[in-house]
């Protein structure tokens, strides 16, 4: 009987090059996500500082 999950049961060896490539892809995605989060925090902080400064200047 043949297993339904042939890819996981494949005896073909996986090279270190393949693992390095997958690790770099994962790292790149993490860097992209952190970059987006950092931009959001920075923009939110700038908006808050601008509103605070405008309120201070108007007083």
PDB file of N, CA, C and O in Angstrom:
ATOM      1  N   UNK A   1       0.851  -1.185   0.000  1.00  0.00           N
ATOM      2  CA  UNK A   1       0.000   0.000   0.000  1.00  0.00           C
ATOM      3  C   UNK A   1       0.897   1.249   0.000  1.00  0.00           C
ATOM      4  O   UNK A   1       1.859   1.323   0.764  1.00  0.00           O
ATOM      5  N   UNK A   2       0.583   2.208  -0.843  1.00  0.00           N
ATOM      6  CA  UNK A   2       1.376   3.424  -0.983  1.00  0.00           C
ATOM      7  C   UNK A   2       0.824   4.506  -0.057  1.00  0.00           C
ATOM      8  O   UNK A   2      -0.386   4.721   0.018  1.00  0.00           O
ATOM      9  N   UNK A   3       1.709   5.166   0.627  1.00  0.00           N
ATOM     10  CA  UNK A   3       1.303   6.232   1.540  1.00  0.00           C
ATOM     11  C   UNK A   3       0.741   7.420   0.750  1.00  0.00           C
ATOM     12  O   UNK A   3       1.181   7.701  -0.365  1.00  0.00           O
ATOM     13  N   UNK A   4      -0.223   8.100   1.339  1.00  0.00           N
ATOM     14  CA  UNK A   4      -0.831   9.262   0.680  1.00  0.00           C
ATOM     15  C   UNK A   4       0.134  10.447   0.658  1.00  0.00           C
ATOM     16  O   UNK A   4       0.068  11.290  -0.237  1.00  0.00           O
ATOM     17  N   UNK A   5       1.018  10.508   1.631  1.00  0.00           N
ATOM     18  CA  UNK A   5       1.948  11.622   1.727  1.00  0.00           C
ATOM     19  C   UNK A   5       3.312  11.179   1.210  1.00  0.00           C
ATOM     20  O   UNK A   5       4.209  10.871   1.994  1.00  0.00           O
ATOM     21  N   UNK A   6       3.462  11.149  -0.090  1.00  0.00           N
ATOM     22  CA  UNK A   6       4.679  10.641  -0.713  1.00  0.00           C
ATOM     23  C   UNK A   6       5.850  11.590  -0.483  1.00  0.00           C
ATOM     24  O   UNK A   6       6.980  11.136  -0.304  1.00  0.00           O
ATOM     25  N   UNK A   7       5.603  12.897  -0.484  1.00  0.00           N
ATOM     26  CA  UNK A   7       6.687  13.868  -0.354  1.00  0.00           C
ATOM     27  C   UNK A   7       7.408  13.727   0.983  1.00  0.00           C
ATOM     28  O   UNK A   7       8.638  13.768   1.021  1.00  0.00           O
ATOM     29  N   UNK A   8       6.682  13.566   2.065  1.00  0.00           N
ATOM     30  CA  UNK A   8       7.311  13.431   3.378  1.00  0.00           C
ATOM     31  C   UNK A   8       8.027  12.102   3.526  1.00  0.00           C
ATOM     32  O   UNK A   8       8.993  12.002   4.283  1.00  0.00           O
ATOM     33  N   UNK A   9       7.578  11.099   2.831  1.00  0.00           N
ATOM     34  CA  UNK A   9       8.177   9.777   2.953  1.00  0.00           C
ATOM     35  C   UNK A   9       9.232   9.524   1.888  1.00  0.00           C
ATOM     36  O   UNK A   9       9.732   8.405   1.771  1.00  0.00           O
ATOM     37  N   UNK A  10       9.571  10.519   1.128  1.00  0.00           N
ATOM     38  CA  UNK A  10      10.549  10.366   0.057  1.00  0.00           C
ATOM     39  C   UNK A  10      11.943  10.164   0.646  1.00  0.00           C
ATOM     40  O   UNK A  10      12.334  10.890   1.560  1.00  0.00           O
ATOM     41  N   UNK A  11      12.693   9.193   0.141  1.00  0.00           N
ATOM     42  CA  UNK A  11      14.037   8.959   0.667  1.00  0.00           C
ATOM     43  C   UNK A  11      15.093   9.909   0.090  1.00  0.00           C
ATOM     44  O   UNK A  11      16.267   9.806   0.447  1.00  0.00           O
ATOM     45  N   UNK A  12      14.704  10.811  -0.776  1.00  0.00           N
ATOM     46  CA  UNK A  12      15.665  11.729  -1.396  1.00  0.00           C
ATOM     47  C   UNK A  12      16.271  12.642  -0.331  1.00  0.00           C
ATOM     48  O   UNK A  12      15.541  13.240   0.460  1.00  0.00           O
ATOM     49  N   UNK A  13      17.592  12.754  -0.307  1.00  0.00           N
ATOM     50  CA  UNK A  13      18.233  13.607   0.699  1.00  0.00           C
ATOM     51  C   UNK A  13      18.012  15.087   0.384  1.00  0.00           C
ATOM     52  O   UNK A  13      17.909  15.482  -0.777  1.00  0.00           O
ATOM     53  N   UNK A  14      17.944  15.874   1.418  1.00  0.00           N
ATOM     54  CA  UNK A  14      17.780  17.320   1.263  1.00  0.00           C
ATOM     55  C   UNK A  14      19.138  17.956   1.519  1.00  0.00           C
ATOM     56  O   UNK A  14      19.755  17.715   2.556  1.00  0.00           O
ATOM     57  N   UNK A  15      19.595  18.753   0.592  1.00  0.00           N
ATOM     58  CA  UNK A  15      20.927  19.346   0.718  1.00  0.00           C
ATOM     59  C   UNK A  15      20.918  20.515   1.694  1.00  0.00           C
ATOM     60  O   UNK A  15      19.869  21.083   1.996  1.00  0.00           O
ATOM     61  N   UNK A  16      22.093  20.860   2.176  1.00  0.00           N
ATOM     62  CA  UNK A  16      22.213  22.004   3.075  1.00  0.00           C
ATOM     63  C   UNK A  16      21.901  23.298   2.324  1.00  0.00           C
ATOM     64  O   UNK A  16      21.458  24.278   2.924  1.00  0.00           O
ATOM     65  N   UNK A  17      22.135  23.296   1.011  1.00  0.00           N
ATOM     66  CA  UNK A  17      21.790  24.463   0.196  1.00  0.00           C
ATOM     67  C   UNK A  17      20.291  24.718   0.245  1.00  0.00           C
ATOM     68  O   UNK A  17      19.857  25.866   0.347  1.00  0.00           O
ATOM     69  N   UNK A  18      19.498  23.654   0.173  1.00  0.00           N
ATOM     70  CA  UNK A  18      18.043  23.794   0.224  1.00  0.00           C
ATOM     71  C   UNK A  18      17.613  24.349   1.566  1.00  0.00           C
ATOM     72  O   UNK A  18      16.760  25.234   1.626  1.00  0.00           O
ATOM     73  N   UNK A  19      18.199  23.836   2.656  1.00  0.00           N
ATOM     74  CA  UNK A  19      17.856  24.337   3.984  1.00  0.00           C
ATOM     75  C   UNK A  19      18.247  25.804   4.132  1.00  0.00           C
ATOM     76  O   UNK A  19      17.485  26.595   4.687  1.00  0.00           O
ATOM     77  N   UNK A  20      19.428  26.172   3.640  1.00  0.00           N
ATOM     78  CA  UNK A  20      19.874  27.562   3.727  1.00  0.00           C
ATOM     79  C   UNK A  20      18.934  28.475   2.956  1.00  0.00           C
ATOM     80  O   UNK A  20      18.606  29.569   3.417  1.00  0.00           O
ATOM     81  N   UNK A  21      18.504  28.030   1.790  1.00  0.00           N
ATOM     82  CA  UNK A  21      17.584  28.826   0.986  1.00  0.00           C
ATOM     83  C   UNK A  21      16.258  29.031   1.713  1.00  0.00           C
ATOM     84  O   UNK A  21      15.716  30.136   1.728  1.00  0.00           O
ATOM     85  N   UNK A  22      15.741  27.967   2.311  1.00  0.00           N
ATOM     86  CA  UNK A  22      14.475  28.077   3.040  1.00  0.00           C
ATOM     87  C   UNK A  22      14.617  28.967   4.265  1.00  0.00           C
ATOM     88  O   UNK A  22      13.713  29.741   4.578  1.00  0.00           O
ATOM     89  N   UNK A  23      15.744  28.864   4.961  1.00  0.00           N
ATOM     90  CA  UNK A  23      15.968  29.714   6.130  1.00  0.00           C
ATOM     91  C   UNK A  23      16.056  31.183   5.730  1.00  0.00           C
ATOM     92  O   UNK A  23      15.530  32.045   6.435  1.00  0.00           O
ATOM     93  N   UNK A  24      16.711  31.479   4.613  1.00  0.00           N
ATOM     94  CA  UNK A  24      16.804  32.861   4.147  1.00  0.00           C
ATOM     95  C   UNK A  24      15.442  33.409   3.725  1.00  0.00           C
ATOM     96  O   UNK A  24      15.138  34.577   3.962  1.00  0.00           O
ATOM     97  N   UNK A  25      14.627  32.562   3.101  1.00  0.00           N
ATOM     98  CA  UNK A  25      13.278  32.991   2.727  1.00  0.00           C
ATOM     99  C   UNK A  25      12.467  33.331   3.973  1.00  0.00           C
ATOM    100  O   UNK A  25      11.745  34.327   4.002  1.00  0.00           O
ATOM    101  N   UNK A  26      12.592  32.502   4.993  1.00  0.00           N
ATOM    102  CA  UNK A  26      11.860  32.746   6.242  1.00  0.00           C
ATOM    103  C   UNK A  26      12.351  34.031   6.908  1.00  0.00           C
ATOM    104  O   UNK A  26      11.546  34.837   7.372  1.00  0.00           O
ATOM    105  N   UNK A  27      13.673  34.221   6.955  1.00  0.00           N
ATOM    106  CA  UNK A  27      14.237  35.428   7.540  1.00  0.00           C
ATOM    107  C   UNK A  27      13.771  36.667   6.783  1.00  0.00           C
ATOM    108  O   UNK A  27      13.428  37.675   7.400  1.00  0.00           O
ATOM    109  N   UNK A  28      13.754  36.602   5.454  1.00  0.00           N
ATOM    110  CA  UNK A  28      13.323  37.736   4.639  1.00  0.00           C
ATOM    111  C   UNK A  28      11.874  38.113   4.955  1.00  0.00           C
ATOM    112  O   UNK A  28      11.545  39.295   5.057  1.00  0.00           O
ATOM    113  N   UNK A  29      11.013  37.106   5.109  1.00  0.00           N
ATOM    114  CA  UNK A  29       9.610  37.386   5.432  1.00  0.00           C
ATOM    115  C   UNK A  29       9.493  38.022   6.814  1.00  0.00           C
ATOM    116  O   UNK A  29       8.697  38.942   7.002  1.00  0.00           O
ATOM    117  N   UNK A  30      10.272  37.549   7.780  1.00  0.00           N
ATOM    118  CA  UNK A  30      10.245  38.146   9.115  1.00  0.00           C
ATOM    119  C   UNK A  30      10.707  39.595   9.073  1.00  0.00           C
ATOM    120  O   UNK A  30      10.128  40.452   9.740  1.00  0.00           O
ATOM    121  N   UNK A  31      11.745  39.873   8.296  1.00  0.00           N
ATOM    122  CA  UNK A  31      12.228  41.245   8.184  1.00  0.00           C
ATOM    123  C   UNK A  31      11.182  42.150   7.547  1.00  0.00           C
ATOM    124  O   UNK A  31      11.024  43.301   7.954  1.00  0.00           O
ATOM    125  N   UNK A  32      10.472  41.639   6.557  1.00  0.00           N
ATOM    126  CA  UNK A  32       9.414  42.430   5.924  1.00  0.00           C
ATOM    127  C   UNK A  32       8.314  42.757   6.927  1.00  0.00           C
ATOM    128  O   UNK A  32       7.844  43.893   6.984  1.00  0.00           O
ATOM    129  N   UNK A  33       7.906  41.777   7.712  1.00  0.00           N
ATOM    130  CA  UNK A  33       6.837  41.985   8.694  1.00  0.00           C
ATOM    131  C   UNK A  33       7.283  42.986   9.747  1.00  0.00           C
ATOM    132  O   UNK A  33       6.524  43.887  10.104  1.00  0.00           O
ATOM    133  N   UNK A  34       8.515  42.839  10.252  1.00  0.00           N
ATOM    134  CA  UNK A  34       8.995  43.773  11.267  1.00  0.00           C
ATOM    135  C   UNK A  34       9.138  45.175  10.702  1.00  0.00           C
ATOM    136  O   UNK A  34       8.919  46.151  11.420  1.00  0.00           O
ATOM    137  N   UNK A  35       9.497  45.297   9.445  1.00  0.00           N
ATOM    138  CA  UNK A  35       9.609  46.601   8.810  1.00  0.00           C
ATOM    139  C   UNK A  35       8.247  47.286   8.752  1.00  0.00           C
ATOM    140  O   UNK A  35       8.135  48.482   9.023  1.00  0.00           O
ATOM    141  N   UNK A  36       7.222  46.530   8.400  1.00  0.00           N
ATOM    142  CA  UNK A  36       5.864  47.078   8.337  1.00  0.00           C
ATOM    143  C   UNK A  36       5.414  47.516   9.725  1.00  0.00           C
ATOM    144  O   UNK A  36       4.829  48.589   9.876  1.00  0.00           O
ATOM    145  N   UNK A  37       5.680  46.694  10.743  1.00  0.00           N
ATOM    146  CA  UNK A  37       5.299  47.047  12.109  1.00  0.00           C
ATOM    147  C   UNK A  37       6.044  48.289  12.572  1.00  0.00           C
ATOM    148  O   UNK A  37       5.461  49.150  13.231  1.00  0.00           O
ATOM    149  N   UNK A  38       7.327  48.392  12.235  1.00  0.00           N
ATOM    150  CA  UNK A  38       8.119  49.543  12.632  1.00  0.00           C
ATOM    151  C   UNK A  38       7.592  50.813  11.978  1.00  0.00           C
ATOM    152  O   UNK A  38       7.498  51.849  12.636  1.00  0.00           O
ATOM    153  N   UNK A  39       7.248  50.751  10.699  1.00  0.00           N
ATOM    154  CA  UNK A  39       6.682  51.915  10.021  1.00  0.00           C
ATOM    155  C   UNK A  39       5.374  52.340  10.678  1.00  0.00           C
ATOM    156  O   UNK A  39       5.125  53.533  10.852  1.00  0.00           O
ATOM    157  N   UNK A  40       4.538  51.372  11.042  1.00  0.00           N
ATOM    158  CA  UNK A  40       3.257  51.692  11.666  1.00  0.00           C
ATOM    159  C   UNK A  40       3.476  52.373  13.012  1.00  0.00           C
ATOM    160  O   UNK A  40       2.794  53.348  13.330  1.00  0.00           O
ATOM    161  N   UNK A  41       4.414  51.873  13.801  1.00  0.00           N
ATOM    162  CA  UNK A  41       4.687  52.475  15.110  1.00  0.00           C
ATOM    163  C   UNK A  41       5.263  53.870  14.950  1.00  0.00           C
ATOM    164  O   UNK A  41       4.897  54.786  15.687  1.00  0.00           O
ATOM    165  N   UNK A  42       6.168  54.036  13.986  1.00  0.00           N
ATOM    166  CA  UNK A  42       6.790  55.331  13.766  1.00  0.00           C
ATOM    167  C   UNK A  42       5.757  56.358  13.316  1.00  0.00           C
ATOM    168  O   UNK A  42       5.734  57.477  13.828  1.00  0.00           O
ATOM    169  N   UNK A  43       4.913  55.992  12.373  1.00  0.00           N
ATOM    170  CA  UNK A  43       3.895  56.924  11.883  1.00  0.00           C
ATOM    171  C   UNK A  43       2.888  57.266  12.973  1.00  0.00           C
ATOM    172  O   UNK A  43       2.454  58.413  13.083  1.00  0.00           O
ATOM    173  N   UNK A  44       2.515  56.276  13.777  1.00  0.00           N
ATOM    174  CA  UNK A  44       1.576  56.522  14.873  1.00  0.00           C
ATOM    175  C   UNK A  44       2.202  57.476  15.887  1.00  0.00           C
ATOM    176  O   UNK A  44       1.529  58.370  16.401  1.00  0.00           O
ATOM    177  N   UNK A  45       3.491  57.285  16.175  1.00  0.00           N
ATOM    178  CA  UNK A  45       4.195  58.154  17.112  1.00  0.00           C
ATOM    179  C   UNK A  45       4.323  59.571  16.583  1.00  0.00           C
ATOM    180  O   UNK A  45       4.178  60.530  17.341  1.00  0.00           O
ATOM    181  N   UNK A  46       4.591  59.715  15.296  1.00  0.00           N
ATOM    182  CA  UNK A  46       4.701  61.051  14.690  1.00  0.00           C
ATOM    183  C   UNK A  46       3.359  61.773  14.711  1.00  0.00           C
ATOM    184  O   UNK A  46       3.301  62.977  14.959  1.00  0.00           O
ATOM    185  N   UNK A  47       2.290  61.042  14.453  1.00  0.00           N
ATOM    186  CA  UNK A  47       0.963  61.656  14.467  1.00  0.00           C
ATOM    187  C   UNK A  47       0.619  62.136  15.870  1.00  0.00           C
ATOM    188  O   UNK A  47       0.054  63.216  16.037  1.00  0.00           O
ATOM    189  N   UNK A  48       0.957  61.342  16.877  1.00  0.00           N
ATOM    190  CA  UNK A  48       0.687  61.725  18.262  1.00  0.00           C
ATOM    191  C   UNK A  48       1.516  62.943  18.646  1.00  0.00           C
ATOM    192  O   UNK A  48       1.005  63.857  19.294  1.00  0.00           O
ATOM    193  N   UNK A  49       2.782  62.969  18.257  1.00  0.00           N
ATOM    194  CA  UNK A  49       3.650  64.103  18.572  1.00  0.00           C
ATOM    195  C   UNK A  49       3.161  65.370  17.878  1.00  0.00           C
ATOM    196  O   UNK A  49       3.218  66.454  18.459  1.00  0.00           O
ATOM    197  N   UNK A  50       2.684  65.248  16.654  1.00  0.00           N
ATOM    198  CA  UNK A  50       2.180  66.406  15.914  1.00  0.00           C
ATOM    199  C   UNK A  50       0.944  66.977  16.592  1.00  0.00           C
ATOM    200  O   UNK A  50       0.811  68.191  16.743  1.00  0.00           O
ATOM    201  N   UNK A  51       0.034  66.085  17.001  1.00  0.00           N
ATOM    202  CA  UNK A  51      -1.175  66.558  17.689  1.00  0.00           C
ATOM    203  C   UNK A  51      -0.830  67.218  19.015  1.00  0.00           C
ATOM    204  O   UNK A  51      -1.418  68.238  19.373  1.00  0.00           O
ATOM    205  N   UNK A  52       0.123  66.642  19.751  1.00  0.00           N
ATOM    206  CA  UNK A  52       0.525  67.213  21.037  1.00  0.00           C
ATOM    207  C   UNK A  52       1.169  68.575  20.821  1.00  0.00           C
ATOM    208  O   UNK A  52       0.884  69.518  21.560  1.00  0.00           O
ATOM    209  N   UNK A  53       2.035  68.689  19.818  1.00  0.00           N
ATOM    210  CA  UNK A  53       2.705  69.951  19.534  1.00  0.00           C
ATOM    211  C   UNK A  53       1.695  71.015  19.096  1.00  0.00           C
ATOM    212  O   UNK A  53       1.810  72.173  19.498  1.00  0.00           O
ATOM    213  N   UNK A  54       0.714  70.638  18.283  1.00  0.00           N
ATOM    214  CA  UNK A  54      -0.302  71.590  17.830  1.00  0.00           C
ATOM    215  C   UNK A  54      -1.127  72.086  19.016  1.00  0.00           C
ATOM    216  O   UNK A  54      -1.463  73.268  19.093  1.00  0.00           O
ATOM    217  N   UNK A  55      -1.447  71.192  19.926  1.00  0.00           N
ATOM    218  CA  UNK A  55      -2.216  71.573  21.113  1.00  0.00           C
ATOM    219  C   UNK A  55      -1.387  72.511  21.992  1.00  0.00           C
ATOM    220  O   UNK A  55      -1.922  73.476  22.540  1.00  0.00           O
ATOM    221  N   UNK A  56      -0.092  72.239  22.131  1.00  0.00           N
ATOM    222  CA  UNK A  56       0.800  73.065  22.937  1.00  0.00           C
ATOM    223  C   UNK A  56       0.974  74.446  22.306  1.00  0.00           C
ATOM    224  O   UNK A  56       0.979  75.453  23.015  1.00  0.00           O
ATOM    225  N   UNK A  57       1.116  74.501  20.994  1.00  0.00           N
ATOM    226  CA  UNK A  57       1.333  75.768  20.295  1.00  0.00           C
ATOM    227  C   UNK A  57       0.076  76.639  20.313  1.00  0.00           C
ATOM    228  O   UNK A  57       0.169  77.867  20.304  1.00  0.00           O
ATOM    229  N   UNK A  58      -1.101  76.003  20.338  1.00  0.00           N
ATOM    230  CA  UNK A  58      -2.354  76.759  20.318  1.00  0.00           C
ATOM    231  C   UNK A  58      -2.661  77.375  21.678  1.00  0.00           C
ATOM    232  O   UNK A  58      -3.440  78.324  21.763  1.00  0.00           O
ATOM    233  N   UNK A  59      -2.072  76.859  22.720  1.00  0.00           N
ATOM    234  CA  UNK A  59      -2.388  77.333  24.075  1.00  0.00           C
ATOM    235  C   UNK A  59      -1.730  78.628  24.416  1.00  0.00           C
ATOM    236  O   UNK A  59      -1.910  79.139  25.522  1.00  0.00           O
TER     237      UNK A  59
END
